[in-house]
Amino acid sequence: FGECEACRDSFASVGQAILTLFKTIVAGDSWGLIAIPMVQAYPASSIIFIGSHLTVVYGVLNLVVAVVVDTFAEQREKDATMMAKELEDEQEDDEAFLKGLFKKIDQDGSGDVTLDELNEGAKRVNAFRDRLRVMDIDEDDLEQLFYMLDDDHSGTIDPTEFISAISRWRTESKTAARFIKYNVARSMVQNREIKELLSQFVKKFDGASDGVRSYHLSQEHGVSSRGLGNGNL
């Protein structure tokens, strides 16, 4: 170490070496007095000094940042009022955006969107096409989407039906499950309608059968009566 007496004393024992490393790395003490002469005498020792320094600095910094961010994230999750307000603002902005989007899709300006206009809008309006892509809806699904949006089964989609449904689905990526649910619900409705029609048909058939049976019975009774009358003669 030449004339660096502090260097000799600082690394005279294992305990002294640990204390010196702690003072140099953590406390930032003796860099010019010990670390630089040590690196000059043994260049390979720079790996220890610099590596330890970077590990401590960035490790502690990341730990502090993680704790602070975690604390604020927990606090934000607990603040239900703020979250509700943010969601409400996002909802209003999205509904305003969808209102303008509906006007672009409604080519004839009638205030309602037909199936043809919906298909054409998916090709012509870039914002609507991007929205459908985010919702994982392609061209083959547009007809089913149209019937899902047409709540009143009027054959057209009004602004309320369009905005309420599309806005509600903006943050969801469950398009496939939603389509399956819609098809299952529609199948249940159709099955119920078929059941009612069958019940009506069975009732009518039973009524007709009873009439035919009564007719045959009356005919047989008439024949029997005439037969008895002839016998008496």
WORAVEN-V33919 format. One record per run of one state. SS is the DSSP state (2 for helix, 1 for strand, 0 for the rest). FROM is the first residue (numbers start at 0). LEN is the number of residues. If there is no record, write none. Layout:
SS:FROM:LEN / SS:FROM:LEN
This chain:
0:0:4 / 2:4:6 / 0:10:3 / 2:13:12 / 0:25:5 / 2:30:11 / 0:41:1 / 2:42:36 / 0:78:1 / 2:79:26 / 0:105:6 / 1:111:2 / 0:113:1 / 2:114:10 / 0:124:1 / 2:125:9 / 0:134:4 / 2:138:11 / 0:149:7 / 1:156:2 / 2:158:10 / 0:168:6 / 2:174:58 / 0:232:1
